[in-house]
Amino acid sequence: MSTSEKWKNLIVLQKDLEFVERLLSEKDAVREEVIKLSREITRLAGSIVHMVHRGEWSQAGELLVKARELVRELNKLVENHPDLKYSGLVYNCLGEYVEAYMFYSIITQHSTPSISELEVTIVPYLQGLGDLIGEIRRYVIKLLDELKIEEAEEYLEVMEYIYSELRKLDYPDALTPGLRHKVDVASRLIEDTRVLILNTKNSVRCIEKSRR
């Protein structure tokens, strides 16, 4: 047997590696684009939340439209790359997007978009909801600073509702990564918020009594 015949299977190896190289080259290009889109979505989500806190609801709505377009672009880009679609890179930016979209909708419209309207998978949806509780708390603090106590109590109820529903999802971390920790954090935030509202109410009562 000649040497070339003995090692003929190396030709198969060479072809397979050429095939792998083409796939990796394509995936690397997709990954670079995913990174760019993820950064922009995260940036827009942060701006939306900031504008809602400042009462710039119209501007926030305009940014939300842009963010939705980028999310659709991202979803299309990773559709044939499940390893990227279900990666932390995509989960993180979409979680920020869910949080911003939910926060905008709750504050400006007193409603929440459905998961199908958000166009995200389960994990970033749950992660965004978990973080949303902390963002609502920040809004409650703003309301209390303005002595809008009744409105603050309404948003506390929203926080409690989200928490109670998320708490029911008692599944392994492999299925709902990070959710259990977010629920634990939310529990503390809600209790702290409840105490803060109570202290504000007591302070207002003391001031009213002193004026009589």
C-alpha positions in Angstrom: 0.0 0.0 0.0 1.4 3.4 -1.0 1.8 6.2 1.4 -0.9 8.3 -0.4 -3.4 5.4 -0.2 -2.6 4.9 3.5 -3.4 8.5 4.4 -6.2 9.1 2.0 -8.6 9.9 4.8 -6.7 13.0 5.5 -8.3 14.5 2.4 -11.7 14.1 4.2 -10.3 15.8 7.3 -9.1 18.7 5.1 -12.5 19.1 3.5 -14.2 19.0 6.8 -11.9 21.7 8.3 -12.5 23.9 5.2 -16.2 23.5 5.8 -15.8 24.3 9.5 -13.7 27.4 8.7 -16.4 28.7 6.4 -19.1 28.3 9.1 -16.9 29.9 11.8 -16.1 32.8 9.5 -19.8 33.4 8.9 -20.6 33.0 12.5 -17.9 35.4 13.6 -19.3 38.1 11.2 -22.8 37.5 12.6 -21.4 37.7 16.2 -19.7 41.0 15.5 -23.0 42.4 14.2 -24.9 41.0 17.2 -22.4 42.8 19.5 -23.1 46.1 17.8 -26.9 45.7 17.9 -26.8 44.5 21.5 -24.9 47.6 22.6 -27.2 49.9 20.7 -30.3 48.2 22.1 -28.9 48.5 25.7 -28.1 52.1 25.1 -31.6 52.9 23.9 -33.2 51.0 26.8 -31.2 53.0 29.3 -32.2 56.3 27.6 -35.9 55.2 27.5 -35.9 54.6 31.3 -34.1 57.8 32.0 -36.6 59.8 29.9 -39.5 58.2 31.6 -38.2 59.2 35.0 -37.8 62.7 33.7 -41.3 62.8 32.3 -40.1 63.0 28.7 -42.6 60.4 27.6 -42.9 61.5 24.0 -39.2 61.3 23.4 -39.1 57.9 25.2 -41.8 56.6 22.9 -39.8 57.6 19.9 -36.7 55.8 21.2 -38.8 52.8 21.9 -39.8 52.6 18.3 -36.2 52.5 17.3 -35.4 49.9 19.9 -38.2 47.6 18.6 -36.8 47.9 15.1 -33.3 46.9 16.3 -34.7 44.0 18.3 -36.4 42.7 15.2 -33.2 43.1 13.3 -31.4 41.2 16.0 -33.9 38.4 16.1 -33.6 37.9 12.3 -29.8 37.9 12.5 -29.6 35.2 15.1 -32.5 33.0 13.8 -30.1 30.5 12.2 -27.6 30.7 15.0 -29.2 29.2 18.1 -25.9 29.3 20.0 -26.0 33.1 19.7 -29.7 33.4 20.0 -29.7 31.7 23.4 -26.5 33.3 24.7 -25.9 35.7 27.5 -25.0 38.4 25.0 -28.5 38.4 23.5 -30.3 37.6 26.7 -28.7 40.6 28.5 -29.6 43.3 25.9 -33.1 41.9 25.4 -33.6 41.8 29.2 -32.7 45.5 29.3 -35.2 46.1 26.4 -38.0 44.3 28.2 -37.4 46.3 31.4 -37.4 49.6 29.5 -40.5 48.6 27.4 -42.4 47.4 30.5 -41.4 50.5 32.5 -42.5 52.8 29.8 -45.9 51.0 29.3 -46.6 50.9 33.0 -45.9 54.5 33.7 -47.3 56.1 30.6 -50.2 53.7 29.7 -50.8 51.8 33.0 -50.6 48.5 31.0 -48.0 45.9 30.0 -47.1 44.5 26.6 -47.4 40.8 26.0 -44.4 38.6 25.4 -45.4 38.2 21.8 -45.6 42.0 21.4 -42.1 42.2 22.9 -40.8 39.6 20.5 -38.4 38.0 22.9 -37.8 34.6 24.3 -38.7 33.5 27.9 -35.4 34.1 29.6 -34.9 37.8 28.8 -38.6 38.3 29.4 -38.3 37.0 32.9 -35.0 38.8 33.5 -36.5 42.1 32.4 -39.5 41.6 34.7 -37.2 40.9 37.6 -35.2 44.1 37.1 -38.4 46.1 36.5 -39.3 46.0 40.1 -36.2 48.0 41.0 -36.9 50.5 38.4 -40.5 51.0 39.6 -39.0 51.5 43.1 -36.9 54.4 41.8 -40.1 55.9 40.4 -41.9 55.4 43.7 -39.1 57.3 45.5 -39.5 60.2 43.0 -43.3 60.2 43.8 -42.7 60.2 47.5 -40.3 63.1 47.1 -43.2 65.0 45.5 -45.5 63.7 48.4 -47.7 61.8 45.9 -48.2 59.1 48.4 -51.4 57.5 47.0 -49.8 57.1 43.6 -46.7 55.7 45.2 -48.8 53.1 47.0 -50.4 52.1 43.6 -47.0 51.4 42.1 -46.0 49.4 45.2 -49.0 47.2 44.4 -47.6 46.7 40.9 -44.3 45.8 42.3 -45.9 43.3 44.7 -47.9 41.7 41.9 -44.9 41.2 39.6 -43.0 39.7 42.5 -45.8 37.3 43.5 -46.1 36.1 39.9 -42.4 35.6 39.4 -42.1 33.8 42.7 -44.4 31.1 41.4 -41.9 30.2 38.7 -39.9 27.8 40.9 -37.7 26.1 38.3 -34.0 25.2 38.0 -31.6 28.0 37.3 -30.7 26.2 34.0 -34.3 27.0 32.7 -34.6 30.5 34.3 -31.0 31.7 34.7 -30.7 34.5 37.3 -34.4 34.7 38.1 -34.2 33.2 41.6 -31.6 35.8 42.6 -33.7 38.6 41.1 -36.8 37.5 43.0 -34.8 37.5 46.3 -33.6 41.0 45.5 -37.1 42.1 44.6 -38.4 40.8 48.0 -36.0 43.1 49.8 -36.8 46.1 47.6 -40.5 45.7 48.1 -40.1 45.6 51.9 -37.8 48.6 51.9 -40.3 50.5 49.7 -43.2 49.6 52.0 -41.2 51.0 55.0 -40.3 54.1 53.0 -43.9 54.8 52.2 -45.0 54.3 55.8 -42.2 56.6 57.0 -43.3 59.3 54.5 -46.9 59.0 55.6 -45.9 59.3 59.3 -43.8 62.4 58.5 -46.7 64.0 56.7 -49.0 63.3 59.6 -46.5 64.9 62.0 -46.2 68.0 59.9 -50.0 68.3 59.6 -50.4 67.9 63.4 -47.8 70.6 64.1 -49.7 73.0 61.9 -53.0 72.7 63.9 
